[in-house]
Amino acid sequence: MNLASLSPAHSPTQNTLLGGLPSAEMALLLGQLELVSLQLGETLYEPGRQLQHACFPTTAIVSLHYVTVTGASAESASVGNEGMVGIALFMGGNTTSSSATVHTAGHGYRLHRHVLQQLFEAGGPLRLQLLRYTQALATHMCQTAACNRHHSLAQQLCRWLLLTLDRHPAGTLVMTQELVAGMLGVRREGVTEAAGALQRAGYIRYRRGHLSVLDRAGLESQVCECYGVVRKELLRLQQMH
């Protein structure tokens, strides 16, 4: 694979982690990266299963979440075009206790675990990028845990929507209230009530699985500080590329 031969609609550099690599480092990866279509609700990995690939989303967004023995779940972080799914592959383990599920359909590039591990162990720009991203992801996870404990469901929903919009700026999202409830770890009725309040305020419109953001500034006026903390860390990561 080479960048010149790629479809204009798809390029590994749409993922800012990959896009921040020097051309020599990218040249080592191009022949190994595989473009994949990621479907809404698709599971990329499950707890305890051997991870075979890392995934670098470009237009898709992936939710990292924990599922209890009763089937309840809650999102710990989400990964878009700023990062990578599968950090366990270079952090000393090939399995994880969490799941990764696509919550916004799109595309990404996957890389076999052996290639990723070899390049990471060799050092260089890719390893530095991955370690910086891991720090940003840890911040995201910690802030999500604090938000879920201390802030209202409406604030959590605003945070989740704004972080999704940052990676998918079209303004219209395909999602169900069941999916959002699973991501936030709450009952569907709670999401219905919170989304209804945002809709009555004129900030969003929700109809048959399609959510449109009408007033982003309105959402930002309602969100807690957790959104700003995570966004600042992700922007800091991108500026270091």
Backbone hydrogen bonds in HBPLUS format (Angstrom, degrees):
<---DONOR---> <-ACCEPTOR-->    atom                        ^
c    i                          cat <-CA-CA->   ^        H-A-AA   ^      H-
h    n   atom  resd res      DA  || num        DHA   H-A  angle D-A-AA Bond
n    s   type  num  typ     dist DA aas  dist angle  dist       angle   num
A0005-SER N   A0002-ASN O   3.01 MM   3  5.55 138.7  2.19 112.5 123.3     1
A0006-LEU N   A0003-LEU O   3.32 MM   3  5.39 157.1  2.37 102.3 109.0     2
A0010-HIS N   A0007-SER O   2.91 MM   3  5.41 156.3  1.96 118.3 125.4     3
A0014-GLN N   A0011-SER O   2.98 MM   3  5.68 168.2  1.99 122.3 125.9     4
A0015-ASN N   A0012-PRO O   3.00 MM   3  5.79 162.1  2.04 119.7 125.2     5
A0019-GLY N   A0015-ASN O   2.74 MM   4  5.89 162.2  1.77 155.0 161.0     6
A0016-THR N   A0081-ASN O   2.71 MM  65  6.09 141.8  1.85 162.9 176.1     7
A0020-GLY N   A0016-THR O   3.04 MM   4  5.87 127.4  2.33 130.1 138.4     8
A0021-LEU N   A0018-LEU O   3.04 MM   3  5.55 167.4  2.06 119.3 122.1     9
A0025-GLU N   A0022-PRO O   3.09 MM   3  5.41 119.7  2.47 105.0 119.0    10
A0026-MET N   A0022-PRO O   2.97 MM   4  6.27 161.2  2.00 156.8 163.0    11
A0027-ALA N   A0023-SER O   2.92 MM   4  6.06 148.2  2.02 143.0 151.1    12
A0028-LEU N   A0025-GLU O   3.14 MM   3  5.35 132.1  2.38 100.1 112.1    13
A0029-LEU N   A0026-MET O   2.92 MM   3  5.12 135.1  2.13 102.4 115.5    14
A0030-LEU N   A0026-MET O   3.01 MM   4  6.18 147.8  2.11 159.3 168.3    15
A0032-GLN N   A0029-LEU O   2.75 MM   3  5.27 153.3  1.82 121.4 130.7    16
A0033-LEU N   A0029-LEU O   3.05 MM   4  6.14 132.7  2.28 156.1 167.9    17
A0034-GLU N   A0110-ARG O   3.02 MM  76  5.26 157.5  2.07 145.7 152.8    18
A0110-ARG N   A0034-GLU O   2.89 MM  76  5.26 159.1  1.94 142.2 145.0    19
A0036-VAL N   A0108-GLY O   2.84 MM  72  5.52 166.2  1.85 160.5 160.0    20
A0108-GLY N   A0036-VAL O   3.07 MM  72  5.52 146.0  2.19 153.5 159.0    21
A0038-LEU N   A0106-GLY O   2.76 MM  68  5.34 167.9  1.78 152.1 154.8    22
A0106-GLY N   A0038-LEU O   3.00 MM  68  5.34 159.2  2.04 148.4 154.6    23
A0042-GLU N   A0039-GLN O   2.95 MM   3  5.39 163.1  1.98 137.8 138.5    24
A0041-GLY N   A0102-VAL O   2.82 MM  61  5.10 164.3  1.84 145.2 146.8    25
A0102-VAL N   A0042-GLU O   2.84 MM  60  5.31 161.6  1.87 153.1 158.5    26
A0044-LEU N   A0100-ALA O   2.73 MM  56  5.36 157.5  1.78 152.4 160.0    27
A0100-ALA N   A0045-TYR O   3.12 MM  55  5.42 155.5  2.18 148.5 146.3    28
A0049-ARG N   A0046-GLU O   3.28 MM   3  5.76 165.5  2.30 130.9 133.9    29
A0048-GLY N   A0096-THR O   2.91 MM  48  5.72 155.8  1.97 153.3 161.1    30
A0051-LEU N   A0094-ASN O   2.87 MM  43  5.62 169.4  1.88 169.3 173.0    31
A0113-ARG N   A0052-GLN O   2.89 MM  61  5.48 157.0  1.94 148.8 142.4    32
A0054-ALA N   A0111-LEU O   2.86 MM  57  5.22 162.9  1.89 154.5 156.5    33
A0111-LEU N   A0054-ALA O   2.87 MM  57  5.22 153.2  1.95 144.7 151.6    34
A0055-CYS N   A0085-VAL O   3.04 MM  30  5.04 159.8  2.08 141.2 147.3    35
A0085-VAL N   A0055-CYS O   2.75 MM  30  5.04 163.2  1.77 151.9 157.9    36
A0056-PHE N   A0109-TYR O   2.67 MM  53  5.09 168.9  1.69 155.8 159.7    37
A0109-TYR N   A0056-PHE O   2.93 MM  53  5.09 158.2  1.98 128.3 133.8    38
A0058-THR N   A0107-HIS O   2.92 MM  49  5.69 171.4  1.93 138.9 136.8    39
A0059-THR N   A0107-HIS O   3.16 MM  48  5.21 148.6  2.27 126.1 135.6    40
A0060-ALA N   A0107-HIS O   3.31 MM  47  5.24 151.1  2.40 145.5 137.1    41
A0061-ILE N   A0104-THR O   3.02 MM  43  4.94 154.9  2.08 135.7 139.5    42
A0103-HIS N   A0061-ILE O   2.95 MM  42  5.89 153.3  2.03 146.6 155.4    43
A0104-THR N   A0061-ILE O   3.22 MM  43  4.94 149.1  2.32 144.5 139.0    44
A0062-VAL N   A0079-VAL O   2.85 MM  17  5.11 167.1  1.86 149.7 152.3    45
A0079-VAL N   A0062-VAL O   2.73 MM  17  5.11 158.4  1.77 151.5 159.2    46
A0063-SER N   A0101-THR O   2.70 MM  38  5.23 171.1  1.70 159.5 156.4    47
A0101-THR N   A0063-SER O   2.92 MM  38  5.23 158.4  1.97 149.0 153.6    48
A0064-LEU N   A0077-ALA O   2.85 MM  13  5.35 170.8  1.86 156.0 157.4    49
A0076-SER N   A0064-LEU O   2.76 MM  12  5.77 165.8  1.78 151.6 156.3    50
A0077-ALA N   A0064-LEU O   3.41 MM  13  5.35 158.0  2.46 142.8 142.9    51
A0065-HIS N   A0099-SER O   2.97 MM  34  5.36 159.5  2.01 142.5 149.3    52
A0099-SER N   A0065-HIS O   2.74 MM  34  5.36 168.6  1.75 163.9 168.0    53
A0066-TYR N   A0074-ALA O   3.07 MM   8  5.74 153.5  2.14 156.8 154.1    54
A0074-ALA N   A0066-TYR O   3.18 MM   8  5.74 139.9  2.35 143.6 155.3    55
A0068-THR N   A0072-ALA O   2.75 MM   4  5.35 159.9  1.78 158.8 165.3    56
A0071-GLY N   A0068-THR O   2.98 MM   3  5.27 159.2  2.03 108.8 115.6    57
A0075-GLU N   A0183-MET O   2.56 MM 108  4.73 158.6  1.60 148.3 144.3    58
A0083-GLY N   A0080-GLY O   3.25 MM   3  6.05 175.9  2.25 125.6 126.7    59
A0089-LEU N   A0086-GLY O   3.09 MM   3  5.94 163.0  2.12 124.3 128.1    60
A0090-PHE N   A0087-ILE O   3.12 MM   3  5.82 154.4  2.18 118.7 124.3    61
A0091-MET N   A0088-ALA O   3.30 MM   3  4.85 147.6  2.41  90.2  99.5    62
A0093-GLY N   A0088-ALA O   3.10 MM   5  5.16 150.4  2.19 160.1 158.5    63
A0115-VAL N   A0112-HIS O   3.10 MM   3  5.53 122.2  2.45 109.2 122.4    64
A0116-LEU N   A0112-HIS O   3.12 MM   4  6.46 165.9  2.14 158.3 162.3    65
A0117-GLN N   A0113-ARG O   2.90 MM   4  6.04 167.1  1.91 155.1 158.5    66
A0118-GLN N   A0114-HIS O   3.01 MM   4  6.11 156.0  2.06 142.5 149.0    67
A0119-LEU N   A0115-VAL O   3.03 MM   4  6.23 165.7  2.05 154.3 157.6    68
A0120-PHE N   A0116-LEU O   2.90 MM   4  6.06 155.5  1.96 150.4 157.9    69
A0121-GLU N   A0117-GLN O   2.94 MM   4  6.04 164.6  1.97 147.4 151.6    70
A0122-ALA N   A0118-GLN O   3.05 MM   4  6.18 135.1  2.25 137.5 149.4    71
A0123-GLY N   A0120-PHE O   3.06 MM   3  5.42 157.2  2.11 108.5 115.7    72
A0128-LEU N   A0124-GLY O   3.30 MM   4  6.62 161.5  2.34 152.5 157.9    73
A0129-GLN N   A0125-PRO O   2.93 MM   4  6.16 161.0  1.97 152.9 158.1    74
A0130-LEU N   A0126-LEU O   2.92 MM   4  6.14 162.7  1.95 154.2 158.5    75
A0131-LEU N   A0127-ARG O   2.98 MM   4  6.17 158.0  2.02 152.1 157.5    76
A0132-ARG N   A0128-LEU O   3.02 MM   4  6.19 159.5  2.06 150.4 155.9    77
A0133-TYR N   A0129-GLN O   2.94 MM   4  6.16 156.5  1.99 147.4 154.4    78
A0134-THR N   A0130-LEU O   2.94 MM   4  6.13 151.6  2.02 142.5 150.3    79
A0135-GLN N   A0131-LEU O   3.20 MM   4  6.48 151.0  2.29 143.5 149.6    80
A0136-ALA N   A0132-ARG O   3.18 MM   4  6.54 157.3  2.23 146.5 152.2    81
A0137-LEU N   A0133-TYR O   2.82 MM   4  6.10 156.2  1.88 155.5 162.6    82
A0138-ALA N   A0134-THR O   2.92 MM   4  6.12 152.0  2.00 145.0 152.2    83
A0139-THR N   A0135-GLN O   3.10 MM   4  6.40 152.7  2.18 145.8 152.6    84
A0140-HIS N   A0136-ALA O   3.02 MM   4  6.31 155.9  2.08 145.0 151.7    85
A0141-MET N   A0137-LEU O   2.93 MM   4  6.23 158.2  1.98 151.1 156.1    86
A0142-CYS N   A0138-ALA O   2.99 MM   4  6.19 165.0  2.01 150.7 154.5    87
A0143-GLN N   A0139-THR O   2.95 MM   4  6.09 163.0  1.98 152.9 157.6    88
A0144-THR N   A0140-HIS O   2.98 MM   4  6.13 150.9  2.07 145.4 153.5    89
A0145-ALA N   A0141-MET O   3.04 MM   4  6.29 158.0  2.09 149.0 154.3    90
A0146-ALA N   A0142-CYS O   3.10 MM   4  6.40 158.6  2.14 147.4 152.7    91
A0147-CYS N   A0143-GLN O   2.87 MM   4  6.02 157.7  1.92 146.3 153.1    92
A0148-ASN N   A0144-THR O   2.88 MM   4  6.05 164.6  1.91 153.8 157.2    93
A0149-ARG N   A0145-ALA O   3.28 MM   4  6.39 137.0  2.47 136.2 146.4    94
A0149-ARG N   A0146-ALA O   3.22 MM   3  5.23 130.8  2.48  94.1 107.0    95
A0150-HIS N   A0146-ALA O   2.96 MM   4  6.06 154.1  2.03 153.0 159.5    96
A0151-HIS N   A0147-CYS O   3.00 MM   4  5.25 157.5  2.05 144.0 145.1    97
A0156-GLN N   A0152-SER O   2.95 MM   4  6.29 157.9  2.00 150.9 157.6    98
A0157-LEU N   A0153-LEU O   2.84 MM   4  6.05 157.6  1.89 151.3 157.1    99
A0158-CYS N   A0154-ALA O   3.01 MM   4  6.25 157.3  2.06 144.5 150.4   100
A0159-ARG N   A0155-GLN O   2.93 MM   4  6.20 160.1  1.97 149.5 154.9   101
A0160-TRP N   A0156-GLN O   2.92 MM   4  6.15 162.6  1.96 150.6 155.2   102
A0161-LEU N   A0157-LEU O   2.88 MM   4  6.08 161.2  1.92 151.9 157.0   103
A0162-LEU N   A0158-CYS O   2.91 MM   4  6.04 164.1  1.93 153.1 157.3   104
A0163-LEU N   A0159-ARG O   2.99 MM   4  6.14 164.0  2.01 152.4 156.6   105
A0164-THR N   A0160-TRP O   3.06 MM   4  6.17 147.8  2.17 139.3 148.4   106
A0165-LEU N   A0161-LEU O   2.86 MM   4  6.13 156.4  1.92 148.7 155.3   107
A0166-ASP N   A0162-LEU O   2.97 MM   4  6.20 147.4  2.08 145.7 153.9   108
A0167-ARG N   A0164-THR O   3.11 MM   3  5.44 135.7  2.31 103.8 115.1   109
A0168-HIS N   A0164-THR O   2.87 MM   4  5.98 132.5  2.10 142.5 157.4   110
A0213-VAL N   A0171-GLY O   2.83 MM  42  5.37 163.0  1.86 160.6 166.4   111
A0173-LEU N   A0211-LEU O   2.68 MM  38  5.07 166.7  1.70 153.6 155.5   112
A0211-LEU N   A0173-LEU O   2.75 MM  38  5.07 169.5  1.77 157.8 160.2   113
A0175-MET N   A0209-GLY O   2.75 MM  34  5.07 150.7  1.83 144.0 151.6   114
A0180-VAL N   A0176-THR O   3.13 MM   4  6.50 164.7  2.15 152.6 155.5   115
A0181-ALA N   A0177-GLN O   2.88 MM   4  5.99 159.5  1.92 145.8 152.0   116
A0182-GLY N   A0178-GLU O   2.96 MM   4  6.16 153.2  2.03 144.7 151.7   117
A0183-MET N   A0179-LEU O   2.97 MM   4  6.27 150.5  2.06 148.5 156.8   118
A0184-LEU N   A0180-VAL O   2.96 MM   4  6.19 158.2  2.00 153.5 158.7   119
A0185-GLY N   A0181-ALA O   2.81 MM   4  5.77 121.1  2.16 137.9 153.1   120
A0186-VAL N   A0181-ALA O   3.02 MM   5  5.13 157.0  2.08 142.0 146.7   121
A0190-GLY N   A0187-ARG O   3.05 MM   3  5.42 131.1  2.30 105.4 117.4   122
A0191-VAL N   A0187-ARG O   3.41 MM   4  6.89 152.4  2.49 146.9 153.8   123
A0191-VAL N   A0188-ARG O   3.06 MM   3  5.16 115.5  2.50  97.9 113.1   124
A0192-THR N   A0188-ARG O   2.90 MM   4  6.22 159.5  1.94 156.0 162.3   125
A0193-GLU N   A0189-GLU O   3.01 MM   4  6.22 156.4  2.06 144.0 149.5   126
A0194-ALA N   A0190-GLY O   2.96 MM   4  6.18 167.2  1.98 150.4 153.9   127
A0195-ALA N   A0191-VAL O   2.78 MM   4  5.83 168.5  1.79 155.4 159.3   128
A0196-GLY N   A0192-THR O   2.91 MM   4  5.88 147.1  2.02 136.9 146.6   129
A0197-ALA N   A0193-GLU O   3.06 MM   4  6.32 150.6  2.15 145.2 152.0   130
A0198-LEU N   A0194-ALA O   3.15 MM   4  6.46 155.7  2.21 146.0 152.2   131
A0199-GLN N   A0195-ALA O   2.88 MM   4  6.09 146.7  1.99 144.2 154.0   132
A0200-ARG N   A0196-GLY O   2.89 MM   4  6.11 158.6  1.93 148.8 154.2   133
A0201-ALA N   A0197-ALA O   3.10 MM   4  6.27 140.1  2.26 137.5 147.8   134
A0203-TYR N   A0198-LEU O   2.99 MM   5  5.48 149.7  2.08 173.4 164.5   135
A0202-GLY N   A0199-GLN O   2.94 MM   3  5.05 151.4  2.02 102.3 111.7   136
A0214-LEU N   A0203-TYR O   2.79 MM  11  5.18 146.7  1.90 132.7 141.2   137
A0215-ASP N   A0203-TYR O   3.08 MM  12  4.59 152.2  2.16 134.1 128.4   138
A0205-ARG N   A0212-SER O   2.79 MM   7  5.13 143.8  1.92 147.7 156.6   139
A0212-SER N   A0205-ARG O   2.79 MM   7  5.13 168.8  1.80 155.8 158.8   140
A0207-ARG N   A0210-HIS O   2.94 MM   3  5.35 163.4  1.97 148.0 153.2   141
A0210-HIS N   A0207-ARG O   3.03 MM   3  5.35 155.6  2.09 114.0 121.8   142
A0218-GLY N   A0215-ASP O   3.08 MM   3  5.22 123.9  2.41  97.2 111.3   143
A0219-LEU N   A0215-ASP O   3.24 MM   4  6.72 151.4  2.33 147.2 154.1   144
A0219-LEU N   A0216-ARG O   3.02 MM   3  5.12 114.2  2.47  97.9 113.3   145
A0220-GLU N   A0216-ARG O   2.92 MM   4  6.28 159.2  1.96 154.8 161.1   146
A0221-SER N   A0217-ALA O   2.95 MM   4  6.19 133.5  2.17 138.6 150.8   147
A0221-SER N   A0218-GLY O   3.14 MM   3  5.08 129.3  2.41  92.2 105.7   148
A0222-GLN N   A0219-LEU O   3.03 MM   3  5.26 145.6  2.15 103.9 114.2   149
A0223-VAL N   A0219-LEU O   3.05 MM   4  6.20 131.5  2.29 149.3 162.8   150
A0229-VAL N   A0225-GLU O   3.14 MM   4  6.46 153.6  2.21 152.4 160.1   151
A0230-VAL N   A0226-CYS O   3.12 MM   4  6.33 169.8  2.13 154.7 156.1   152
A0231-ARG N   A0227-TYR O   2.90 MM   4  6.05 169.2  1.92 157.2 160.9   153
A0232-LYS N   A0228-GLY O   2.93 MM   4  5.89 158.0  1.98 141.9 148.0   154
A0233-GLU N   A0229-VAL O   3.17 MM   4  6.37 154.5  2.24 143.0 149.3   155
A0234-LEU N   A0230-VAL O   3.01 MM   4  6.29 158.1  2.06 153.5 159.3   156
A0235-LEU N   A0231-ARG O   2.92 MM   4  6.11 157.1  1.98 150.9 157.2   157
A0236-ARG N   A0232-LYS O   2.92 MM   4  6.08 152.3  2.00 142.9 150.8   158
A0237-LEU N   A0233-GLU O   3.03 MM   4  6.24 152.2  2.11 142.5 149.6   159
A0238-GLN N   A0234-LEU O   3.12 MM   4  6.41 156.8  2.17 144.2 149.4   160
A0239-GLN N   A0235-LEU O   2.98 MM   4  6.20 152.0  2.06 148.9 156.4   161
A0240-MET N   A0237-LEU O   3.22 MM   3  5.38 143.5  2.36  99.8 110.0   162
A0241-HIS N   A0238-GLN O   3.22 MM   3  5.50 162.1  2.25 107.2 112.7   163
